Amino acid sequence: MDTTFTIASGQTASNIIHLKGTVPVLVYLPVLTGTSLTFKVGQSSTDMHFLADKNDVVVSITNIDGTNKARLLEPNLFVGVQYLQVISNASEAASREIKLLSRTFITRDI
């Protein structure tokens, strides 16, 4: 599934998307004002929380030089997430579109 987040000019938070049972695997970053993005996740779009890893460190993507790039994501961090939002660490100077590629994974008990 391909989805687009939009962060409006002057804002830090994107729209919230429903992952529809898929898991994010890749994000395409445009030129950004901010130098990092964090994620908010939730089981509903009205109850969102910052995503942290097993060590209680907030998950972030850094983009120090602000240039366009594609970044691989760790799918295991997003398993079970229904709603997702990206947050820039700075107000964006213009509207930004961030494209997300997500896939359905089938897990097996071994």
N, C-alpha and C positions, 0 to 999 in steps of 0.2 A: 504494500500500500504506500503510495506517495502522498504526503500531506505537506501543507505549507503553514508555518507560523508567521504571523505578522506582528512586528513591534512598531507601533505608530511613532511618528516623529515626536520627540520630546518625552517619550515614555520609556520605561524599563521592562514592562511585562508584556508578553505576547497574549494572543488569544489562547483559549484552552481547547485542545483537541481530544476527541474520543479515539482511542487506539483500536477499538473494535476487535479485541483479541489478538492483536499483533504485537510484536516486540521491536522497538527501535534498534537499527543496526548501523545506520550511517546518517550523518547530518552534513548538509552543504551550507557552509557559512558564507554570507556576503561580506563586503567591507563593513566593519562595525565600528562604532564610536567606542563602545566598551571593550575591555580587554579580556573579559570572561563571561561565560553564561553558566547559570545554574538551572536546575530543574525543580519544578513543583509537580507533585503527583497526588492523585486521589482516587478513591473509589466512587466519588461523585464530583461534579464540577463546582460544587459549592463548599467543599471541604478539602482544600489543597494544602500540602505540606512539602517543605524542602526535602529533596531526596538525599539521603546519606548512605554511605556504604556500611559494611559490617563493623568498621572501626569508628563509626559515628562521625565520619568526615563527610561534609557536604560535597556531593558530586558536582564537578565543574569541568567546563571545557575552556581552556585558555586560548586566546588568539592575540598574543602580544603585539604582533605587527599589524593586526587589523585587516589583513588581506583575505581575498577569497580563498577558501580551501574546503576540502571534504575531510571529515573526521570520522573515523570508525568509533562506534560506541560499544560498550560491554553489554551485550544483550541480557546477561544474567541479572544486571542491576534493575532491569525494567520488567521482569517477569511478574505477572499479576497486576500490573498497573493498568488502570482503565482510562484515566484522564491525565494529560500531560500539558505542561506549560513551560516556556523558557523565560528566564529572567536575565537581563543584561545588568552588569554592575555599574552602568552609566546610562543616563538618558541618551537615547539615540538622536543624532543630529538630523536624520531623515528617516522616513519609513523604511523598514528592513524586512525582507522576506527570507525566511530560513526554511529550507526544504529538508524534510525528514523522510527517510526510507525505512520502512518497517516490514517485517515478515512474520508469518505464522511459523512457530516452531512446534514440533512434535517431540515430546519427551517420552522416554521409556525407562521403566524400572529395570535395573540389572540385578 
